[in-house]
Amino acid sequence: MVMDLRTVLTPDTVNLHLKGTTKEQIIDELLDVLVKAGKVTDKATALECILDRERKMPTGMKHGIAIPHGKTDTVSDLVACIGISDNPIDFDSLDQEPCRIFIMTLSPVNKTGPHLQFLAEVSLLFKSADKCAQILNTQDKSEIIKILAE
């Protein structure tokens, strides 16, 4: 069973110009996207949960992508958003490269299936440096979702 990222990501959960310059600021901005979209009600708890996960193990991957995530009862279903940063951010990545593409997901503590599926789906995408370049080169929110979902 493959998760269709288009059911989770919508243009209102995409931010093409994150302004933060630190990991914490970026995570905060990504949460703002979810709060504005009505997906997260308790920002403080969600923030603590994601920062806690980062402290245990950083979520910077390869090709300039990071997938900050956490599990919290402040959401009833898996929620996610995408942010593109104007500046490369040091995210303690596996390849030591800074990140510009951020995909954040939060899911309920008691539902692991969708969470693992989402992370698996997202990590597959990013074996492709090509897709990353495409994402960084578009200014269209719907286009970003399309690139991710194909």
DSSP file with accessible surface (Angstrom, degrees, kcal/mol):
  #  RESIDUE AA STRUCTURE BP1 BP2  ACC     N-H-->O    O-->H-N    N-H-->O    O-->H-N    TCO  KAPPA ALPHA  PHI   PSI    X-CA   Y-CA   Z-CA
    1    1 A M              0   0  193      0, 0.0     2,-0.4     0, 0.0     0, 0.0   0.000 360.0 360.0 360.0 118.7    0.0    0.0    0.0
    2    2 A V        -     0   0  106    119,-0.0     2,-0.4   116,-0.0   116,-0.1  -0.801 360.0-127.7 -99.7 136.4    1.6    3.2   -1.2
    3    3 A M        -     0   0   20     -2,-0.4     2,-0.8   114,-0.2     3,-0.1  -0.688  16.2-135.5 -82.8 131.9    0.7    6.5    0.5
    4    4 A D    >>  -     0   0   68     -2,-0.4     3,-2.1     1,-0.2     4,-0.5  -0.788   9.5-157.2 -86.6 111.2   -0.4    9.2   -2.0
    5    5 A L  H >> S+     0   0    3     -2,-0.8     4,-3.1     1,-0.3     3,-1.1   0.776  87.4  71.1 -61.0 -22.4    1.5   12.3   -0.8
    6    6 A R  H 34 S+     0   0  126      1,-0.3    -1,-0.3     2,-0.2   140,-0.0   0.716  91.5  57.6 -68.3 -18.9   -1.2   14.4   -2.5
    7    7 A T  H <4 S+     0   0  108     -3,-2.1    -1,-0.3     1,-0.1    -2,-0.2   0.719 116.9  34.1 -79.9 -19.2   -3.7   13.4    0.1
    8    8 A V  H << S+     0   0   16     -3,-1.1    72,-0.5    -4,-0.5     2,-0.5   0.791 113.9  58.6-101.3 -37.2   -1.4   14.8    2.8
    9    9 A L     <  +     0   0    3     -4,-3.1    -1,-0.1    70,-0.1    72,-0.1  -0.826  58.6 167.2-103.4 131.6    0.2   17.8    1.1
   10   10 A T    >   -     0   0   46     -2,-0.5     3,-2.9    -3,-0.1    -3,-0.0  -0.902  52.2 -97.1-133.0 163.8   -1.7   20.6   -0.3
   11   11 A P  G >  S+     0   0   58      0, 0.0     3,-1.5     0, 0.0    -1,-0.0   0.834 122.6  60.4 -53.6 -30.1   -0.7   24.1   -1.6
   12   12 A D  G 3  S+     0   0   91      1,-0.3    25,-0.1    25,-0.1    24,-0.0   0.565 101.4  54.4 -78.3  -1.3   -1.6   25.6    1.8
   13   13 A T  G <  S+     0   0    0     -3,-2.9    69,-2.7    23,-0.1     2,-0.4   0.069  93.7  88.8-112.0  24.8    0.9   23.3    3.5
   14   14 A V  E <   -a   82   0A   3     -3,-1.5     2,-0.5    67,-0.2    69,-0.2  -0.980  51.4-173.8-121.3 132.6    3.8   24.5    1.2
   15   15 A N  E     -a   83   0A  42     67,-2.5    69,-2.5    -2,-0.4     3,-0.3  -0.982   4.1-171.6-124.2 117.8    6.0   27.4    2.0
   16   16 A L  E    S+     0   0A  18     -2,-0.5     2,-0.1     1,-0.2    -1,-0.1   0.549  77.2  44.8 -85.9 -10.0    8.5   28.4   -0.7
   17   17 A H  E     +     0   0A  76     68,-0.1    -1,-0.2    69,-0.0    68,-0.2  -0.513  63.8 179.8-138.7  72.1   10.5   30.9    1.2
   18   18 A L  E     -a   85   0A   0     66,-3.0    68,-1.8    -3,-0.3    69,-0.4  -0.531   9.6-165.1 -68.9 137.6   11.4   29.9    4.7
   19   19 A K        +     0   0  126     -2,-0.2    -1,-0.1    66,-0.1     7,-0.1   0.599  45.8 114.7-101.5 -16.9   13.4   32.8    6.2
   20   20 A G        -     0   0    6      5,-0.2    67,-0.3     1,-0.1    66,-0.1  -0.101  46.3-162.3 -58.0 156.7   15.0   31.1    9.3
   21   21 A T        +     0   0   91     68,-0.0    69,-0.3    64,-0.0     2,-0.3   0.414  69.9  56.1-119.6  -2.5   18.8   30.7    9.5
   22   22 A T  S  > S-     0   0   56     67,-0.1     4,-2.4     1,-0.1     5,-0.2  -0.886  87.3-111.4-126.9 162.2   18.9   28.0   12.2
   23   23 A K  H  > S+     0   0   21     67,-0.3     4,-2.5    -2,-0.3     5,-0.2   0.916 118.6  50.7 -53.4 -46.6   17.4   24.5   12.6
   24   24 A E  H  > S+     0   0  109      1,-0.2     4,-2.3     2,-0.2    -1,-0.2   0.901 110.0  49.0 -62.9 -42.4   15.1   25.7   15.4
   25   25 A Q  H  > S+     0   0   91      2,-0.2     4,-2.5     1,-0.2    -1,-0.2   0.905 111.4  49.8 -64.9 -39.6   13.9   28.7   13.3
   26   26 A I  H  X S+     0   0    0     -4,-2.4     4,-2.6     2,-0.2     5,-0.2   0.941 111.0  48.5 -64.3 -45.6   13.1   26.5   10.4
   27   27 A I  H  X S+     0   0    0     -4,-2.5     4,-2.3     1,-0.2    -2,-0.2   0.926 111.4  51.2 -60.9 -41.3   11.2   24.0   12.5
   28   28 A D  H  X S+     0   0   54     -4,-2.3     4,-1.9     1,-0.2    -1,-0.2   0.927 111.0  47.6 -61.7 -44.6    9.3   26.9   14.0
   29   29 A E  H  X S+     0   0   36     -4,-2.5     4,-1.5     1,-0.2    -1,-0.2   0.883 109.6  52.7 -65.3 -39.8    8.3   28.3   10.6
   30   30 A L  H  X S+     0   0    0     -4,-2.6     4,-1.7     1,-0.2    -1,-0.2   0.916 108.2  51.2 -63.0 -40.8    7.3   24.9    9.3
   31   31 A L  H  X S+     0   0    0     -4,-2.3     4,-2.6     1,-0.2    -1,-0.2   0.888 103.8  58.4 -63.7 -36.4    5.0   24.5   12.3
   32   32 A D  H  X S+     0   0   52     -4,-1.9     4,-3.1     1,-0.2    -1,-0.2   0.882 102.3  54.7 -58.2 -38.5    3.5   27.9   11.6
   33   33 A V  H  X S+     0   0   15     -4,-1.5     4,-2.0     1,-0.2    -1,-0.2   0.945 110.7  44.8 -59.5 -46.1    2.5   26.5    8.1
   34   34 A L  H  <>S+     0   0    0     -4,-1.7     5,-2.8     2,-0.2     6,-1.1   0.871 113.4  50.2 -67.8 -35.4    0.7   23.6    9.8
   35   35 A V  H ><5S+     0   0   54     -4,-2.6     3,-1.8     4,-0.2    -2,-0.2   0.956 111.3  48.1 -66.8 -47.9   -0.9   25.9   12.3
   36   36 A K  H 3<5S+     0   0  178     -4,-3.1    -2,-0.2     1,-0.3    -1,-0.2   0.860 109.0  54.0 -59.9 -36.2   -2.1   28.3    9.6
   37   37 A A  T 3<5S-     0   0   23     -4,-2.0    -1,-0.3    -5,-0.2    -2,-0.2   0.475 117.2-116.1 -79.0  -0.1   -3.5   25.4    7.6
   38   38 A G  T < 5S+     0   0   60     -3,-1.8    -3,-0.2     2,-0.2    -2,-0.1   0.682  85.5 115.7  76.9  17.9   -5.5   24.3   10.6
   39   39 A K  S   <S+     0   0   77     -5,-2.8     2,-0.4    -6,-0.2    -4,-0.2   0.712  72.3  40.8 -92.6 -23.8   -3.6   21.1   10.9
   40   40 A V        +     0   0    3     -6,-1.1    -2,-0.2    -9,-0.1    -1,-0.2  -0.995  53.1 174.7-129.2 129.3   -1.9   21.7   14.3
   41   41 A T  S    S+     0   0  126     33,-0.6     2,-1.0    -2,-0.4    -1,-0.1   0.786  75.6  52.4-100.9 -36.0   -3.7   23.3   17.3
   42   42 A D     >  +     0   0   64     32,-0.3     4,-2.0     1,-0.2    -1,-0.2  -0.730  61.4 171.6-107.0  86.7   -1.1   23.0   20.0
   43   43 A K  H  > S+     0   0   54     -2,-1.0     4,-3.0     1,-0.2     5,-0.2   0.902  73.4  55.7 -64.2 -41.3    2.1   24.5   18.5
   44   44 A A  H  > S+     0   0   73      1,-0.2     4,-2.3     2,-0.2    -1,-0.2   0.927 110.8  44.0 -60.5 -44.8    4.2   24.5   21.7
   45   45 A T  H  > S+     0   0   63      2,-0.2     4,-2.3     1,-0.2    -1,-0.2   0.920 114.5  49.6 -66.9 -41.8    3.7   20.8   22.3
   46   46 A A  H  X S+     0   0    0     -4,-2.0     4,-2.3     2,-0.2     5,-0.2   0.923 110.7  50.8 -62.7 -42.1    4.3   19.9   18.7
   47   47 A L  H  X S+     0   0   38     -4,-3.0     4,-2.8     1,-0.2     5,-0.3   0.939 109.9  49.3 -61.6 -46.2    7.5   22.0   18.7
   48   48 A E  H  X S+     0   0  103     -4,-2.3     4,-2.4    -5,-0.2    -1,-0.2   0.913 110.3  51.8 -61.0 -41.1    8.8   20.3   21.8
   49   49 A C  H  X S+     0   0   25     -4,-2.3     4,-1.8     2,-0.2    -1,-0.2   0.912 112.9  43.9 -64.9 -41.5    8.1   16.9   20.3
   50   50 A I  H  X S+     0   0    0     -4,-2.3     4,-2.3     2,-0.2    19,-0.2   0.928 114.1  48.7 -72.5 -41.3   10.0   17.7   17.0
   51   51 A L  H  X S+     0   0   25     -4,-2.8     4,-2.1     1,-0.2    -2,-0.2   0.901 109.6  54.0 -65.3 -35.4   13.0   19.3   18.8
   52   52 A D  H  X S+     0   0   64     -4,-2.4     4,-1.7    -5,-0.3    -1,-0.2   0.930 108.3  48.9 -62.8 -43.6   13.2   16.4   21.1
   53   53 A R  H  X S+     0   0   70     -4,-1.8     4,-2.4     1,-0.2    -1,-0.2   0.907 109.8  52.4 -63.4 -40.7   13.3   14.0   18.1
   54   54 A E  H  < S+     0   0    8     -4,-2.3    -1,-0.2     1,-0.2    -2,-0.2   0.874 105.9  53.9 -62.8 -38.2   16.1   16.2   16.5
   55   55 A R  H  < S+     0   0  155     -4,-2.1    -1,-0.2     1,-0.2    -2,-0.2   0.879 110.5  46.8 -65.8 -36.3   18.1   16.0   19.7
   56   56 A K  H  < S-     0   0  150     -4,-1.7    -2,-0.2     1,-0.3    -1,-0.2   0.911 138.4  -9.6 -70.1 -43.9   18.0   12.2   19.7
   57   57 A M  S  < S-     0   0  114     -4,-2.4    -1,-0.3    -5,-0.2    -2,-0.1  -0.827  75.5-121.1-159.8 116.1   18.8   11.9   16.0
   58   58 A P        -     0   0   50      0, 0.0    34,-0.1     0, 0.0    -4,-0.1  -0.221  14.3-145.5 -59.8 150.5   19.1   14.7   13.5
   59   59 A T        +     0   0    0     32,-0.1     8,-2.2    34,-0.0     2,-0.4   0.176  53.8 127.4-107.4  15.5   16.8   14.4   10.5
   60   60 A G  B     +B   66   0A   2     31,-0.7    34,-1.1    32,-0.3     6,-0.3  -0.608  36.1 179.6 -70.9 127.1   19.0   15.9    7.8
   61   61 A M        -     0   0   53      4,-3.6    34,-0.9    -2,-0.4    33,-0.4   0.165  33.0 -63.9-100.7-135.9   19.2   13.4    4.9
   62   62 A K  S >  S+     0   0  118      1,-0.2     3,-0.9    32,-0.1    -1,-0.2  -0.664 104.9  36.2-112.5 173.8   21.1   13.7    1.7
   63   63 A H  T 3  S-     0   0   80      1,-0.2    -1,-0.2    -2,-0.2    37,-0.1   0.794 130.7 -60.6  57.5  27.8   20.8   16.1   -1.3
   64   64 A G  T 3  S+     0   0   12     -3,-0.3    36,-2.6     1,-0.2    37,-2.6   0.806 102.4 130.8  76.1  27.6   19.9   19.0    0.9
   65   65 A I  E <   - c   0 101A   0     -3,-0.9    -4,-3.6    34,-0.2     2,-0.4  -0.927  32.3-176.6-117.8 142.2   16.8   17.5    2.4
   66   66 A A  E     -Bc  60 102A   0     35,-2.5    37,-2.5    -2,-0.4    -6,-0.2  -0.984  11.7-162.1-131.9 145.8   15.7   17.2    6.0
   67   67 A I        -     0   0    9     -8,-2.2    37,-0.2    -2,-0.4    38,-0.1  -0.581  11.7-170.5-125.8  71.8   12.5   15.5    7.3
   68   68 A P        +     0   0    0      0, 0.0    37,-1.5     0, 0.0     2,-0.3  -0.385  23.0 160.4 -59.9 134.1   11.9   16.8   10.8
   69   69 A H  E     +d  105   0A  12    -19,-0.2     2,-0.3    35,-0.2    37,-0.2  -0.973  18.4 171.5-153.2 166.1    9.2   14.7   12.4
   70   70 A G  E     -d  106   0A   4     35,-1.5    37,-1.7    -2,-0.3     2,-0.5  -0.980  29.8-115.0-167.4 169.1    7.6   13.6   15.6
   71   71 A K  E     +d  107   0A  63     -2,-0.3     2,-0.3    35,-0.2    38,-0.1  -0.978  41.2 156.3-119.0 130.1    4.7   11.8   17.2
   72   72 A T    >   -     0   0    9     35,-2.2     3,-1.1    -2,-0.5    38,-0.1  -0.996  48.8-130.8-152.8 148.0    2.3   13.7   19.3
   73   73 A D  T 3  S+     0   0  120     -2,-0.3   -27,-0.0     1,-0.2    -1,-0.0   0.381  93.6  88.7 -80.9   6.9   -1.3   13.5   20.5
   74   74 A T  T 3  S+     0   0   27     33,-0.1   -33,-0.6   -32,-0.1     2,-0.4   0.579  88.6  54.2 -79.3  -7.2   -1.9   17.1   19.4
   75   75 A V    <   -     0   0    9     -3,-1.1    34,-0.2   -35,-0.1    -3,-0.1  -0.959  64.6-160.2-122.1 149.1   -2.8   15.6   15.9
   76   76 A S  S    S+     0   0   94     -2,-0.4     2,-0.3     1,-0.2    -1,-0.1   0.675  80.8  20.5 -98.8 -21.0   -5.4   13.0   15.2
   77   77 A D  S    S-     0   0   94     29,-0.1    -1,-0.2    30,-0.1    29,-0.1  -0.939 101.9 -73.2-137.4 166.7   -4.1   12.0   11.8
   78   78 A L        -     0   0   26     -2,-0.3     2,-0.3    29,-0.1    29,-0.2  -0.326  51.2-175.0 -60.6 132.9   -0.8   12.3   10.0
   79   79 A V  E     + E   0 106A  14     27,-2.7    27,-2.4    -4,-0.0     2,-0.3  -0.941   3.7 177.1-127.0 153.5   -0.1   15.9    8.9
   80   80 A A  E     - E   0 105A   1    -72,-0.5     2,-0.3    -2,-0.3    25,-0.2  -0.991  10.2-174.3-152.7 157.9    2.7   17.2    6.8
   81   81 A C  E     - E   0 104A   0     23,-2.2    23,-2.4    -2,-0.3     2,-0.4  -0.966  15.9-136.9-148.5 164.5    4.1   20.3    5.2
   82   82 A I  E     -aE  14 103A   1    -69,-2.7   -67,-2.5    -2,-0.3     2,-0.4  -0.979  16.7-175.2-124.5 138.6    7.0   21.3    2.9
   83   83 A G  E     -aE  15 102A   0     19,-3.0    19,-3.2    -2,-0.4     2,-0.5  -0.993  11.4-157.5-132.2 141.2    9.2   24.3    3.2
   84   84 A I  E     - E   0 101A   9    -69,-2.5   -66,-3.0    -2,-0.4     2,-0.4  -0.976  19.2-141.5-113.7 130.5   11.9   25.5    0.9
   85   85 A S  E     -a   18   0A   0     15,-2.8   -66,-0.1    -2,-0.5   -68,-0.1  -0.726  10.6-146.1 -96.2 140.9   14.5   27.7    2.4
   86   86 A D  E    S+     0   0A  58    -68,-1.8    -1,-0.1    -2,-0.4   -67,-0.1   0.807  90.9  43.9 -68.4 -29.4   16.1   30.7    0.7
   87   87 A N  E    S-     0   0A  76    -69,-0.4     2,-0.2   -67,-0.3    12,-0.1  -0.923  95.3-106.2-117.8 144.8   19.3   29.9    2.5
   88   88 A P  E     -     0   0A  85      0, 0.0     2,-0.4     0, 0.0    12,-0.2  -0.475  40.2-153.3 -65.4 133.9   21.1   26.6    3.0
   89   89 A I  E     - E   0  99A   3     10,-2.7    10,-3.4    -2,-0.2     2,-0.6  -0.928  16.9-120.9-115.8 135.5   20.7   25.6    6.6
   90   90 A D        +     0   0  111     -2,-0.4   -67,-0.3   -69,-0.3     7,-0.0  -0.617  39.2 164.9 -73.6 117.2   23.0   23.4    8.7
   91   91 A F        -     0   0    0     -2,-0.6   -31,-0.7     6,-0.3    -1,-0.1   0.024  58.5-104.7-123.4  23.8   20.8   20.5    9.8
   92   92 A D        -     0   0   84      1,-0.1   -32,-0.3     4,-0.1    -2,-0.1   0.921  58.1-169.3  53.4  46.6   23.5   18.0   10.9
   93   93 A S    >   -     0   0    1      4,-0.3     3,-1.5     1,-0.1   -32,-0.2  -0.249  34.4-114.6 -71.4 159.7   22.9   16.0    7.7
   94   94 A L  T 3  S+     0   0  116    -34,-1.1   -32,-0.1   -33,-0.4    -1,-0.1   0.864 120.5  40.0 -56.3 -40.5   24.2   12.5    6.9
   95   95 A D  T 3  S-     0   0   52    -34,-0.9    -1,-0.3     2,-0.2   -33,-0.1   0.278 111.7-119.7 -96.6  12.1   26.4   13.9    4.1
   96   96 A Q  S <  S+     0   0  152     -3,-1.5    -2,-0.1     1,-0.2    -4,-0.1   0.550  71.5 132.4  65.5   6.1   27.3   17.1    6.1
   97   97 A E        -     0   0  111    -36,-0.2    -4,-0.3     1,-0.1    -6,-0.3  -0.653  62.4-108.4 -86.9 148.5   25.7   19.2    3.4
   98   98 A P        -     0   0   55      0, 0.0     2,-0.3     0, 0.0    -8,-0.2  -0.293  35.4-123.2 -69.8 161.5   23.3   22.0    4.4
   99   99 A C  E     + E   0  89A   0    -10,-3.4   -10,-2.7     1,-0.1   -34,-0.2  -0.817  34.6 166.8-109.9 148.1   19.6   21.6    3.7
  100  100 A R  E     +     0   0A  78    -36,-2.6   -15,-2.8    -2,-0.3     2,-0.5   0.462  67.4  67.9-127.9 -14.7   17.2   23.7    1.7
  101  101 A I  E     -cE  65  84A   1    -37,-2.6   -35,-2.5   -17,-0.2     2,-0.5  -0.947  61.7-175.6-112.3 125.6   14.2   21.3    1.4
  102  102 A F  E     -cE  66  83A   0    -19,-3.2   -19,-3.0    -2,-0.5     2,-0.5  -0.979  10.8-175.9-125.1 127.0   12.3   20.5    4.5
  103  103 A I  E     - E   0  82A   1    -37,-2.5     2,-0.4    -2,-0.5   -21,-0.2  -0.977  13.4-168.9-121.0 114.4    9.4   18.0    4.8
  104  104 A M  E     - E   0  81A   0    -23,-2.4   -23,-2.2    -2,-0.5     2,-0.4  -0.860   6.1-179.6-106.3 138.5    7.9   18.0    8.2
  105  105 A T  E     -dE  69  80A   0    -37,-1.5   -35,-1.5    -2,-0.4     2,-0.4  -0.997   8.9-173.3-136.5 144.0    5.4   15.4    9.5
  106  106 A L  E     +dE  70  79A   0    -27,-2.4   -27,-2.7    -2,-0.4   -35,-0.2  -0.991  11.8 175.4-127.8 139.2    3.6   14.9   12.7
  107  107 A S  E     -d   71   0A   1    -37,-1.7   -35,-2.2    -2,-0.4   -33,-0.1  -0.973  37.5 -85.2-142.7 160.8    1.5   11.9   13.5
  108  108 A P    >   -     0   0    5      0, 0.0     3,-1.3     0, 0.0   -35,-0.2  -0.286  37.2-121.2 -63.8 149.2   -0.5   10.5   16.5
  109  109 A V  T 3  S+     0   0   75      1,-0.3   -36,-0.1   -34,-0.2   -38,-0.0   0.858 108.8  49.2 -58.8 -36.9    1.5    8.5   19.0
  110  110 A N  T 3  S+     0   0  128      1,-0.1     2,-0.6   -38,-0.1    -1,-0.3   0.455  98.0  71.6 -91.0   1.7   -0.7    5.4   18.6
  111  111 A K    <   +     0   0   84     -3,-1.3     4,-0.5     1,-0.1    -1,-0.1  -0.855  46.9 158.7-118.3 100.4   -0.7    5.2   14.8
  112  112 A T     >  +     0   0   78     -2,-0.6     4,-2.5     2,-0.1     5,-0.3   0.789  58.9  74.8 -90.1 -28.2    2.7    4.1   13.5
  113  113 A G  H  > S+     0   0   41      1,-0.2     4,-2.5     2,-0.2     5,-0.2   0.941  99.8  39.0 -50.4 -63.2    1.6    2.8   10.0
  114  114 A P  H  > S+     0   0   45      0, 0.0     4,-2.8     0, 0.0    -1,-0.2   0.881 115.0  55.8 -58.9 -35.7    1.0    6.1    8.2
  115  115 A H  H  > S+     0   0   10     -4,-0.5     4,-2.4     2,-0.2     5,-0.2   0.956 111.3  41.4 -61.7 -51.7    4.0    7.7    9.9
  116  116 A L  H  X S+     0   0  108     -4,-2.5     4,-2.4     1,-0.2    -1,-0.2   0.884 115.2  52.5 -65.5 -37.6    6.5    5.0    8.7
  117  117 A Q  H  X S+     0   0   46     -4,-2.5     4,-2.7    -5,-0.3    -1,-0.2   0.916 108.9  49.2 -63.8 -44.2    4.9    4.9    5.3
  118  118 A F  H  X S+     0   0    0     -4,-2.8     4,-2.7    -5,-0.2     5,-0.2   0.943 112.6  47.1 -61.3 -47.8    5.2    8.6    4.9
  119  119 A L  H  X S+     0   0   28     -4,-2.4     4,-2.6     1,-0.2    -1,-0.2   0.905 113.4  48.9 -63.1 -38.2    8.8    8.6    5.9
  120  120 A A  H  X S+     0   0   51     -4,-2.4     4,-1.9     2,-0.2    -1,-0.2   0.939 112.2  48.6 -65.2 -45.2    9.6    5.7    3.6
  121  121 A E  H  X S+     0   0   43     -4,-2.7     4,-1.4     1,-0.2    -2,-0.2   0.922 113.7  46.3 -60.6 -45.5    7.8    7.4    0.7
  122  122 A V  H  X S+     0   0    1     -4,-2.7     4,-1.2     1,-0.2    -1,-0.2   0.914 109.7  53.0 -68.0 -39.7    9.6   10.6    1.2
  123  123 A S  H  < S+     0   0   48     -4,-2.6    -1,-0.2     1,-0.2    -2,-0.2   0.854 104.5  56.9 -69.6 -29.5   13.0    9.0    1.6
  124  124 A L  H >< S+     0   0  107     -4,-1.9     3,-1.7     1,-0.2    -1,-0.2   0.920 103.0  55.1 -60.8 -44.5   12.5    7.2   -1.7
  125  125 A L  H >< S+     0   0   17     -4,-1.4     3,-1.3     1,-0.3     6,-0.2   0.852 102.6  57.4 -56.1 -36.2   12.0   10.5   -3.5
  126  126 A F  T 3< S+     0   0   13     -4,-1.2    -1,-0.3     1,-0.3    -2,-0.2   0.298  77.8  83.7 -93.0  14.8   15.2   11.8   -2.3
  127  127 A K  T <  S+     0   0  152     -3,-1.7     2,-0.7     1,-0.1    -1,-0.3   0.560  84.6  79.7 -77.6  -8.6   17.4    9.2   -3.7
  128  128 A S    <>  -     0   0   39     -3,-1.3     4,-1.4    -4,-0.2     3,-0.3  -0.861  58.8-172.5-107.0 110.8   17.1   11.4   -6.7
  129  129 A A  H  > S+     0   0   56     -2,-0.7     4,-2.2     1,-0.2    -1,-0.2   0.812  88.9  65.1 -64.8 -27.0   19.2   14.5   -6.9
  130  130 A D  H  > S+     0   0  121      1,-0.2     4,-2.5     2,-0.2    -1,-0.2   0.911  98.8  48.3 -59.2 -50.0   17.2   15.4  -10.0
  131  131 A K  H  > S+     0   0   33     -3,-0.3     4,-2.6    -6,-0.2    -1,-0.2   0.893 109.5  54.0 -61.1 -39.7   13.9   15.7   -8.1
  132  132 A C  H  X S+     0   0    6     -4,-1.4     4,-2.4     2,-0.2    -1,-0.2   0.928 108.4  48.7 -62.2 -43.2   15.6   17.9   -5.5
  133  133 A A  H  X S+     0   0   44     -4,-2.2     4,-1.5     1,-0.2    -2,-0.2   0.928 110.9  51.1 -62.5 -42.5   16.8   20.2   -8.3
  134  134 A Q  H  X S+     0   0   81     -4,-2.5     4,-0.5     1,-0.2     3,-0.2   0.914 109.8  50.1 -59.9 -44.0   13.4   20.4   -9.8
  135  135 A I  H >< S+     0   0    2     -4,-2.6     3,-1.0     1,-0.2    -1,-0.2   0.918 111.2  48.0 -62.6 -41.8   11.8   21.3   -6.4
  136  136 A L  H 3< S+     0   0   48     -4,-2.4    -1,-0.2     1,-0.2    -2,-0.2   0.745 109.6  55.2 -71.6 -20.8   14.3   24.1   -5.9
  137  137 A N  H 3< S+     0   0  135     -4,-1.5     2,-0.3    -3,-0.2    -1,-0.2   0.464  93.7  80.9 -93.0  -2.3   13.7   25.4   -9.4
  138  138 A T    <<  -     0   0   24     -3,-1.0     0, 0.0    -4,-0.5     0, 0.0  -0.804  49.6-169.6-106.9 150.1   10.0   25.9   -9.2
  139  139 A Q        +     0   0  125     -2,-0.3     2,-0.6     5,-0.0  -123,-0.1   0.092  63.3 100.4-113.3  18.2    8.0   28.7   -7.6
  140  140 A D     >  -     0   0   78      1,-0.2     4,-1.9  -124,-0.0     3,-0.1  -0.919  58.7-157.4-113.8 118.0    4.7   26.9   -7.9
  141  141 A K  H  > S+     0   0   84     -2,-0.6     4,-1.7     1,-0.2     5,-0.2   0.889  95.7  49.6 -60.5 -42.0    3.3   25.1   -4.8
  142  142 A S  H  > S+     0   0   67      1,-0.2     4,-2.2     2,-0.2    -1,-0.2   0.875 107.7  55.5 -66.0 -34.9    1.2   22.7   -6.8
  143  143 A E  H  > S+     0   0   65      2,-0.2     4,-2.9     1,-0.2    -1,-0.2   0.903 103.6  54.5 -64.4 -40.1    4.2   21.8   -9.0
  144  144 A I  H  X S+     0   0    0     -4,-1.9     4,-2.3     1,-0.2    -1,-0.2   0.936 109.1  47.5 -60.5 -44.0    6.2   20.9   -5.9
  145  145 A I  H  X S+     0   0   11     -4,-1.7     4,-2.2     1,-0.2    -1,-0.2   0.919 111.1  52.1 -63.7 -40.0    3.5   18.5   -4.8
  146  146 A K  H  X S+     0   0  101     -4,-2.2     4,-1.4     2,-0.2    -2,-0.2   0.941 108.9  49.1 -62.4 -45.7    3.3   17.0   -8.3
  147  147 A I  H  < S+     0   0    4     -4,-2.9     3,-0.4     1,-0.2    -1,-0.2   0.932 114.2  46.7 -59.8 -42.6    7.1   16.4   -8.4
  148  148 A L  H  < S+     0   0    3     -4,-2.3    -1,-0.2     1,-0.2    -2,-0.2   0.861 114.1  47.2 -67.1 -35.3    7.0   14.7   -5.0
  149  149 A A  H  <        0   0   22     -4,-2.2    -1,-0.2    -5,-0.2    -2,-0.2   0.619 360.0 360.0 -89.0 -10.7    4.0   12.6   -5.8
  150  150 A E     <        0   0  125     -4,-1.4    -3,-0.0    -3,-0.4    -4,-0.0  -0.421 360.0 360.0 -85.9 360.0    5.1   11.3   -9.2
